[in-house]
Amino acid sequence: MAGNNRYTVLLDANVLYSVAISDALMEVAATGIYAAKWSKAIDDEWV
């Protein structure tokens, strides 16, 4: 069911920190296969 954001994926700081990995995961999320989510605490950790 592409385009329905049927799945939600929690992206942890270790995948957000790597530019190549985070870019790839965001590109897949942009297709609508899943909704990428993270918390403020995760955002603070990787920044």
C-alpha positions as CSV (number, residue, x, y, z in Angstrom):
1,M,0.0,0.0,0.0
2,A,2.4,2.6,-1.1
3,G,1.2,6.2,-0.5
4,N,-0.9,5.4,2.6
5,N,1.7,5.7,5.3
6,R,0.4,2.5,6.7
7,Y,3.5,2.0,8.8
8,T,5.2,4.4,11.2
9,V,9.0,4.1,11.7
10,L,10.8,5.6,14.7
11,L,14.2,6.9,13.5
12,D,16.7,6.9,16.3
13,A,19.7,9.3,16.6
14,N,22.2,6.7,15.3
15,V,20.4,6.7,11.8
16,L,19.7,10.4,11.8
17,Y,23.3,11.3,12.4
18,S,24.6,9.6,9.3
19,V,23.7,11.9,6.3
20,A,23.7,9.0,3.8
21,I,21.4,6.8,5.9
22,S,19.0,9.5,6.9
23,D,18.8,10.8,3.3
24,A,17.9,7.3,2.1
25,L,15.3,6.7,4.8
26,M,13.7,10.1,4.2
27,E,13.6,9.5,0.4
28,V,11.8,6.2,1.1
29,A,9.4,7.9,3.5
30,A,8.7,10.6,0.9
31,T,7.3,7.9,-1.3
32,G,4.6,7.2,1.3
33,I,5.6,3.7,2.2
34,Y,6.0,4.8,5.8
35,A,5.8,7.8,8.1
36,A,9.1,8.7,9.6
37,K,8.9,9.9,13.2
38,W,11.3,10.9,15.9
39,S,11.0,12.8,19.2
40,K,12.5,16.1,20.4
41,A,14.9,14.1,22.6
42,I,16.1,12.1,19.6
43,D,16.5,15.3,17.6
44,D,18.5,16.9,20.4
45,E,20.7,13.8,20.7
46,W,21.8,13.6,17.1
47,V,22.2,17.4,16.7
